[in-house]
Amino acid sequence: METLSSLRRSLFFVSLSFGILLFALPIYGKRIGANAVEIGLFFSIFSFMSVLVRPILGVALDRYGRRPFLLLGLVGYAMTMFIIAFSVQVWQITLARACQGTASALLWLSVQSVTADLAHKNNRGRSFGSMSQASYRGAITGTFIGFGILTAIGFKRGWCPLFTGYGAMCLIAVVLALIYIPETRPVNAHHSEHHPLPRSRAWILLLIVTAVTGASWAMVTPILMIFLQEKLTTEVASLGLAYLPAAVVWASLPSRLGAMGDRFGRKPLMVLGLIAAALSSFTIPHIGSLYGLTALWAFQALCYAAGDPAEEALVADLTGGDQRGRAYGIYTMAAGVGATLGPLIGGGLYDLIGSEAPFYANGFVLAICAIVLAALLEVPDQQPGV
């Protein structure tokens, strides 16, 4: 469908900075004097702002439509990139990440709602996977550009022009969305306030697991690059090359793996993805070479590329078309609550117990969640979503 194709193009341009931020922001933060907890705050404030916005935004998406908030999210990302470009102190980066968290909520809730509106129920996994795929293609492209610039001219000289360029690319995404993406809100959306969200065990369990795994994953994200630099190499370019196969997985497989969820069911892919991710987290502290890291990152990417589209599609399966803004608002709020707490917990474990502690804790939590889903998640044969 043309609207979904246009949405993927906009996502490509707005996602160019995503990869480099995960790699470079902790390193940049350390260079401007941030400690592990403050670096964790860069990630927690992002999630905290998303949590504040999402419940209200979900209702607004169902009431006023998807398009205005999609455009606001894209514009917000452009503004965020320009702020980051000129940030040279810890508080400035923290402020920029707060702005980015708000923009992220606007963007991704809109993307999820538009995708659920337009994708057929037998093709939802593939459609959600294709959105992730477009975003990661942008991220891998932007990461190569970013590493090239930062390696060639250094962090201090390259930071400002790099993120100014990312901001300009976000403005291209805004133009594409203005021209090619129409409103997709269902025609009966004005009656949505009369249709309460489901309170089934499957829905409640999904929200709980989403919050817990969001916190668990976020424990290791801010400190991963610091850990790897201390254990393997301080060469940022070498770490970037090690991530390349994982990036290729994200850029090419989510739609195909999402289609497997359409065919074989959401639950098997979610459970298998969590089990494999738990095993990989237990393995990280024992990685002794960049080759081992490369293989592990690729394996992790495969796990999440299989599980994430299935999980997002399940939200649409369990809710009706006039409720999806609220449904994705609550679902992403649950993830955001976890992601707000996770970096602070991970930073504390790293500083107080040891550098390996967050990875073991993450693996344990993911394994428990996989067991809980396998034992308790019951997805009805006939879903209310259309």
C-alpha positions as CSV (number, residue, x, y, z in Angstrom):
1,M,0.0,0.0,0.0
2,E,1.3,3.4,-1.0
3,T,0.7,5.0,2.4
4,L,2.8,2.4,4.2
5,S,5.5,2.7,1.6
6,S,5.6,6.5,2.2
7,L,5.7,5.9,5.9
8,R,8.7,3.6,5.5
9,R,10.5,6.3,3.5
10,S,9.9,8.9,6.2
11,L,11.1,6.5,8.9
12,F,14.3,5.9,7.0
13,F,15.3,9.5,7.0
14,V,14.2,10.2,10.6
15,S,16.1,7.1,11.8
16,L,19.5,8.0,10.5
17,S,20.7,9.1,14.0
18,F,19.3,6.2,15.9
19,G,22.3,3.9,15.7
20,I,25.0,6.4,16.3
21,L,23.2,7.7,19.4
22,L,23.3,4.3,21.0
23,F,27.0,4.0,20.3
24,A,28.3,7.5,20.6
25,L,26.1,9.1,23.3
26,P,27.6,7.1,26.2
27,I,31.1,7.8,24.9
28,Y,30.4,11.5,24.3
29,G,28.8,11.7,27.7
30,K,31.9,10.2,29.3
31,R,34.1,12.7,27.4
32,I,32.1,15.7,28.7
33,G,32.4,14.4,32.3
34,A,29.3,12.3,32.9
35,N,29.5,9.3,35.2
36,A,27.7,5.9,34.7
37,V,24.5,7.1,36.5
38,E,24.4,10.3,34.5
39,I,24.8,8.4,31.3
40,G,22.0,6.2,32.4
41,L,20.0,9.3,33.0
42,F,20.4,10.2,29.3
43,F,18.4,7.1,28.5
44,S,16.0,7.2,31.5
45,I,14.9,10.8,30.8
46,F,14.1,9.8,27.2
47,S,11.9,7.0,28.4
48,F,10.4,9.1,31.3
49,M,9.1,11.8,28.9
50,S,7.6,9.1,26.6
51,V,5.8,7.7,29.6
52,L,4.3,11.1,30.5
53,V,3.1,11.7,27.0
54,R,1.8,8.3,25.8
55,P,-1.4,7.8,27.8
56,I,-2.9,11.2,26.7
57,L,-1.5,10.8,23.2
58,G,-3.2,7.5,22.7
59,V,-6.6,9.0,23.4
60,A,-5.8,11.9,21.2
61,L,-4.8,9.7,18.3
62,D,-8.2,8.0,18.4
63,R,-10.1,11.2,18.7
64,Y,-8.2,13.6,16.4
65,G,-6.4,11.3,14.0
66,R,-2.9,10.0,13.4
67,R,-1.5,12.4,10.9
68,P,-1.1,15.6,13.0
69,F,0.8,13.7,15.7
70,L,3.0,11.9,13.1
71,L,4.0,15.3,11.7
72,L,4.7,16.7,15.2
73,G,6.9,13.7,16.0
74,L,8.9,14.2,12.8
75,V,9.3,17.9,13.5
76,G,10.3,17.1,17.1
77,Y,13.0,14.8,16.0
78,A,14.4,17.5,13.7
79,M,14.5,20.0,16.6
80,T,16.1,17.4,18.9
81,M,19.0,16.8,16.4
82,F,19.7,20.5,16.2
83,I,19.8,20.7,20.0
84,I,22.1,17.7,20.4
85,A,24.4,19.2,17.7
86,F,25.2,22.2,19.9
87,S,25.2,20.4,23.3
88,V,28.5,20.5,25.2
89,Q,27.4,19.9,28.8
90,V,25.7,17.1,30.6
91,W,22.5,19.1,31.4
92,Q,22.2,20.1,27.7
93,I,22.3,16.4,26.5
94,T,19.8,15.6,29.2
95,L,17.4,18.3,28.0
96,A,17.9,17.2,24.4
97,R,17.0,13.6,25.3
98,A,13.9,14.8,27.1
99,C,12.8,16.5,23.9
100,Q,13.6,13.4,21.9
101,G,11.5,11.2,24.3
102,T,8.5,13.4,23.6
103,A,9.1,13.3,19.9
104,S,9.6,9.5,20.0
105,A,6.2,9.0,21.7
106,L,4.5,11.1,19.0
107,L,6.3,9.4,16.1
108,W,6.1,5.7,17.1
109,L,2.5,5.7,18.5
110,S,1.4,7.3,15.2
111,V,3.4,4.8,13.2
112,Q,2.0,1.8,15.1
113,S,-1.5,3.1,14.8
114,V,-1.2,3.8,11.1
115,T,0.3,0.4,10.5
116,A,-2.5,-1.3,12.4
117,D,-5.1,0.7,10.6
118,L,-3.9,-0.3,7.2
119,A,-2.4,-3.8,7.6
120,H,-4.7,-6.8,7.1
121,K,-4.9,-9.0,10.2
122,N,-3.2,-11.9,8.3
123,N,-0.3,-9.6,7.3
124,R,0.3,-7.6,10.5
125,G,3.5,-9.2,11.6
126,R,5.1,-8.6,8.2
127,S,3.8,-5.0,8.1
128,F,5.1,-4.1,11.6
129,G,8.4,-5.9,10.7
130,S,8.7,-3.8,7.6
131,M,8.5,-0.6,9.7
132,S,11.3,-1.8,12.0
133,Q,13.2,-2.8,8.9
134,A,12.9,0.7,7.4
135,S,14.0,2.3,10.6
136,Y,17.0,0.1,11.0
137,R,18.0,0.6,7.3
138,G,18.1,4.3,8.1
139,A,20.0,3.7,11.4
140,I,22.7,1.5,9.7
141,T,23.2,4.1,7.0
142,G,23.4,6.9,9.5
143,T,25.7,4.9,11.7
144,F,28.2,4.4,8.9
145,I,28.1,8.1,8.0
146,G,28.4,9.0,11.7
147,F,31.4,6.7,12.4
148,G,33.0,8.0,9.2
149,I,32.8,11.6,10.2
150,L,33.7,11.1,13.9
151,T,36.6,8.8,13.0
152,A,37.9,11.2,10.3
153,I,37.8,14.5,12.2
154,G,37.1,13.4,15.8
155,F,34.3,13.7,18.3
156,K,34.8,17.3,19.1
157,R,34.9,18.7,15.6
158,G,32.5,16.2,14.0
159,W,29.7,16.2,16.6
160,C,28.0,19.5,15.6
161,P,28.1,19.1,11.8
162,L,27.0,15.4,12.1
163,F,23.9,16.1,14.1
164,T,23.1,19.2,12.1
165,G,23.0,16.9,9.1
166,Y,20.7,14.4,10.8
167,G,18.4,17.3,11.6
168,A,18.2,18.3,8.0
169,M,17.4,14.7,7.0
170,C,14.5,14.8,9.6
171,L,13.1,17.8,7.8
172,I,13.1,15.7,4.5
173,A,11.0,13.1,6.4
174,V,8.6,15.9,7.4
175,V,8.1,17.0,3.8
176,L,7.5,13.4,2.6
177,A,4.9,12.9,5.3
178,L,3.2,16.2,4.5
179,I,2.9,15.2,0.8
180,Y,2.3,11.5,0.8
181,I,0.7,10.3,4.1
182,P,-3.0,10.9,4.5
183,E,-5.2,10.5,7.6
184,T,-5.9,6.8,8.4
185,R,-8.2,7.0,11.5
186,P,-11.1,4.5,11.2
187,V,-14.4,6.1,10.2
188,N,-16.1,5.0,13.4
189,A,-13.3,6.4,15.6
190,H,-15.6,9.1,17.1
191,H,-17.4,6.3,18.9
192,S,-14.2,5.0,20.5
193,E,-15.0,6.4,23.9
194,H,-17.9,3.9,24.2
195,H,-15.6,0.9,23.5
196,P,-13.4,0.2,26.6
197,L,-10.1,-1.5,26.1
198,P,-10.1,-5.3,26.7
199,R,-9.1,-6.5,30.2
200,S,-8.4,-10.1,29.2
201,R,-5.6,-12.1,30.9
202,A,-3.6,-12.1,27.6
203,W,-3.7,-8.3,27.5
204,I,-2.7,-7.7,31.1
205,L,0.0,-10.3,30.9
206,L,1.4,-8.7,27.7
207,L,1.6,-5.3,29.5
208,I,3.3,-6.7,32.5
209,V,5.9,-8.6,30.5
210,T,6.5,-5.6,28.3
211,A,7.2,-3.4,31.3
212,V,9.6,-6.0,32.9
213,T,11.5,-6.8,29.7
214,G,11.7,-3.0,28.9
215,A,13.4,-2.4,32.2
216,S,15.7,-5.4,31.8
217,W,16.8,-4.5,28.3
218,A,17.3,-0.9,29.3
219,M,19.7,-1.9,32.2
220,V,22.4,-2.8,29.7
221,T,21.9,-0.3,26.9
222,P,23.7,2.7,28.4
223,I,26.7,0.8,29.8
224,L,27.3,-1.7,27.0
225,M,29.7,0.5,25.0
226,I,31.6,1.5,28.2
227,F,31.9,-2.2,29.2
228,L,33.1,-3.2,25.7
229,Q,35.7,-0.4,25.6
230,E,37.0,-1.6,29.0
231,K,37.0,-5.3,28.0
232,L,37.8,-5.4,24.3
233,T,38.9,-2.2,22.6
234,T,38.6,1.5,22.8
235,E,38.4,1.8,19.0
236,V,34.9,3.0,18.2
237,A,35.3,2.1,14.6
238,S,36.2,-1.5,15.5
239,L,33.1,-1.8,17.6
240,G,31.0,-0.3,14.8
241,L,32.3,-2.9,12.3
242,A,31.5,-5.6,14.9
243,Y,27.9,-4.5,14.9
244,L,27.6,-4.5,11.1
245,P,26.2,-8.1,10.8
246,A,23.6,-7.3,13.4
247,A,22.6,-4.2,11.6
248,V,22.2,-6.2,8.4
249,V,19.9,-8.6,10.2
250,W,17.8,-5.6,11.4
251,A,17.8,-4.1,8.0
252,S,16.7,-7.2,6.1
253,L,14.9,-9.7,8.2
254,P,12.1,-8.2,10.5
255,S,9.4,-8.3,7.8
256,R,10.3,-11.9,6.9
257,L,10.3,-13.0,10.5
258,G,7.2,-11.0,11.1
259,A,5.5,-13.0,8.4
260,M,6.5,-16.2,10.4
261,G,4.5,-14.8,13.3
262,D,1.5,-14.3,10.9
263,R,1.8,-17.9,9.9
264,F,2.8,-19.8,13.1
265,G,1.3,-17.5,15.7
266,R,2.6,-14.6,17.8
267,K,3.4,-16.6,21.0
268,P,6.1,-19.0,19.7
269,L,8.2,-16.3,18.2
270,M,7.9,-14.1,21.4
271,V,8.9,-17.0,23.7
272,L,11.8,-18.2,21.5
273,G,13.0,-14.6,21.1
274,L,13.1,-14.1,24.8
275,I,14.9,-17.4,25.5
276,A,17.6,-16.7,22.9
277,A,18.0,-13.1,24.1
278,A,18.5,-14.3,27.7
279,L,21.2,-16.7,26.6
280,S,23.0,-14.0,24.7
281,S,22.9,-11.7,27.7
282,F,24.5,-14.3,29.9
283,T,27.2,-14.7,27.3
284,I,28.3,-11.1,26.9
285,P,30.6,-11.0,30.0
286,H,32.5,-14.0,28.6
287,I,33.2,-12.5,25.2
288,G,36.9,-12.4,24.6
289,S,37.2,-11.1,21.1
290,L,35.6,-8.8,18.5
291,Y,34.7,-11.9,16.4
292,G,32.8,-13.4,19.3
293,L,31.1,-10.0,19.8
294,T,30.1,-9.9,16.2
295,A,28.5,-13.3,16.3
296,L,26.7,-12.5,19.5
297,W,25.3,-9.2,18.3
298,A,24.0,-10.8,15.1
299,F,22.3,-13.5,17.2
300,Q,20.7,-10.9,19.5
301,A,19.4,-9.0,16.5
302,L,17.8,-12.2,15.1
303,C,16.1,-12.8,18.5
304,Y,14.6,-9.4,18.7
305,A,13.8,-9.1,15.0
306,A,11.6,-12.3,15.4
307,G,9.9,-11.3,18.7
308,D,9.2,-7.6,18.3
309,P,6.9,-7.7,15.2
310,A,4.9,-10.5,16.7
311,E,4.5,-8.6,19.9
312,E,3.4,-5.4,18.2
313,A,1.0,-7.3,16.0
314,L,-0.5,-9.0,19.0
315,V,-1.5,-5.6,20.4
316,A,-3.6,-5.0,17.2
317,D,-5.0,-8.5,17.4
318,L,-6.3,-7.9,20.9
319,T,-7.9,-4.5,20.3
320,G,-10.4,-3.0,17.8
321,G,-9.7,-0.4,15.2
322,D,-11.2,2.5,17.1
323,Q,-9.1,1.7,20.2
324,R,-5.7,1.3,18.7
325,G,-4.3,4.7,19.6
326,R,-5.2,4.1,23.3
327,A,-4.0,0.4,23.1
328,Y,-0.6,1.4,21.7
329,G,-0.4,4.3,24.1
330,I,-0.8,1.9,27.1
331,Y,1.4,-0.8,25.6
332,T,4.3,1.7,24.9
333,M,3.7,3.3,28.3
334,A,4.3,0.0,29.9
335,A,7.6,-0.4,28.0
336,G,8.5,3.2,28.8
337,V,8.0,2.7,32.6
338,G,10.4,-0.2,32.5
339,A,12.9,1.7,30.3
340,T,12.8,4.7,32.6
341,L,13.9,2.6,35.6
342,G,16.2,0.2,33.8
343,P,19.2,2.5,33.0
344,L,19.3,3.7,36.6
345,I,19.3,0.2,37.9
346,G,21.9,-0.9,35.4
347,G,24.2,2.0,36.2
348,G,23.8,1.3,39.9
349,L,24.6,-2.4,39.4
350,Y,27.6,-1.5,37.2
351,D,29.1,1.0,39.7
352,L,28.2,-0.9,43.0
353,I,28.5,-4.6,42.2
354,G,30.5,-4.9,39.0
355,S,30.6,-4.4,35.3
356,E,29.1,-7.9,34.6
357,A,26.2,-7.7,37.0
358,P,23.7,-5.9,34.6
359,F,24.2,-8.5,31.9
360,Y,23.5,-11.4,34.3
361,A,20.5,-9.6,35.7
362,N,19.1,-9.0,32.3
363,G,19.5,-12.6,31.2
364,F,17.8,-13.9,34.4
365,V,14.8,-11.5,33.9
366,L,14.4,-12.4,30.2
367,A,14.5,-16.1,31.0
368,I,11.8,-15.8,33.7
369,C,9.6,-13.7,31.3
370,A,9.9,-16.4,28.6
371,I,8.8,-19.1,31.0
372,V,5.8,-16.9,32.2
373,L,4.7,-16.3,28.6
374,A,5.0,-19.9,27.6
375,A,3.0,-21.1,30.6
376,L,0.3,-18.4,30.9
377,L,-0.2,-16.5,27.6
378,E,-3.4,-17.7,25.9
379,V,-4.2,-15.9,22.7
380,P,-7.8,-16.6,21.5
381,D,-8.3,-18.2,18.1
382,Q,-10.6,-15.4,17.0
383,Q,-9.2,-11.9,17.6
384,P,-11.4,-8.8,18.0
385,G,-9.0,-6.8,15.9
386,V,-9.7,-6.3,12.2
